[in-house]
Amino acid sequence: MPVIRDSVPPEPPCEPSPEPSSGPASGPSSGPSSTEEARGTWPAPVRRPTGRDVARLAGVSQATVSLVFSGAEAGRRVSEATRQRVREAADSLGYRPQAAGRQLRLGRSGMILLAVPNLQGPFFGRVLEGVHEEAGRNGLSVVVSSGWGRDTLAGAATAGRFDGLLICSPDDSQLGELPADTPAVFLDADPGTDRARPTVELDVAGGMRAAVEHLAALGHRRIGRLRSSHAAYTFRVRQAAFEQAVRELDLDVVELGVSLNDGHRAARAVAGRLLDRPDRPRAVICDDDVVASGVYQAAAELGLRVPEDLSVVGMDNVAVAALLAPPLTTVDLPGEELGRVGAAALAALLRGERVAPVEPLPTSLVLRSSTAPTPASA
């Protein structure tokens, strides 16, 4: 488990808006000739060149243009000289063949669905970034949604709108049987969910162990924990790793559940109950960084300082972690890499290729300023 110590170009000036017409300089002002002229107008959109335009310029039929850009075996019936003439005409016009017709012939939409538990969760923004990057390399577009359950996901798989599915950090209630012919890849999920389909895991257990061991090394013997109340594989793995680590290190534990989907406000309320106890812990581990930010606020409301009175560790390493005061020690879960590896596996399935098992992606503890040795009086 590595430990890391963390130590838009300007817009061009706007052009002035068109001035209303004031008539000839030698005559009296006649005012604007029309409302459009006075206020300025949006230019009409430029018409895209079509296959018919290319055919006219190249001196061939529109069917020949379609054959040249079909990417199919039939395109080879056109002579090389004609294909070259058609391509040169297309380049001169700026013509780009639309993918829709080609995808329709192949029985594909060119779109994949990324299903995440919560669109507002900042970690899933990191995953989406990686998915977009890799999907673009493979000529795929991405639709992301969090409004899904086992029925809606199965419906999306059978409706033909998406070529494949990426299912990230699913709750147990969201998992159901998918059609056998649906390409799908699971991210941050139980590899036993569907052994016929690839799963890309994160080493969340290693990250949790590193967090507990870090606090124990600072002298903390009583650890608070704000754990996710969601029934999902990723949180069961974190909980099991936490329990094993505190058992091996002989630590005392105070735990409370919190709904991650309810955000900062719910986390602050639960953290307030944890920190207002007469036997409050002097260190807290949270299941994500948004919950950790709620701990910061609850601590401030109770007059507690981070890290002098309370050490805090998060998980995810989203942008807010480095912006908190003091910056948050957290476990980095490589969301972008998770998205890239998952999208690459799905693209391979769509090409008809076999996908080899992927080792869990490594996590790392990022040390910042929110943890400190326990006070001697503790």
Salt bridges, closest charged atoms under 4 A:
ASP6 OD2 - ARG368 NE 2.45
ASP53 OD2 - ARG47 NH2 3.17
ASP53 OD1 - ARG56 NH1 3.34
GLU73 OE2 - ARG76 NH1 3.77
GLU80 OE1 - ARG83 NH2 2.56
GLU133 OE2 - ARG137 NH2 2.68
GLU133 OE1 - ARG340 NH1 3.48
GLU134 OE1 - ARG137 NH1 2.53
ASP172 OD2 - ARG236 NH1 2.82
ASP194 OD2 - ARG197 NH1 2.49
GLU255 OE1 - ARG225 NE 3.92
GLU255 OE1 - ARG227 NE 3.33
ASP279 OD2 - ARG222 NH2 2.73
ASP279 OD1 - ARG277 NE 3.11
ASP287 OD1 - ARG225 NH1 3.21
GLU301 OE2 - ARG268 NH1 3.85
ASP309 OD2 - ARG305 NE 3.07
ASP332 OD1 - ARG126 NH1 3.25
GLU336 OE1 - ARG126 NH2 2.86
GLU337 OE1 - ARG340 NH2 2.99
GLU353 OE2 - ARG351 NE 2.91
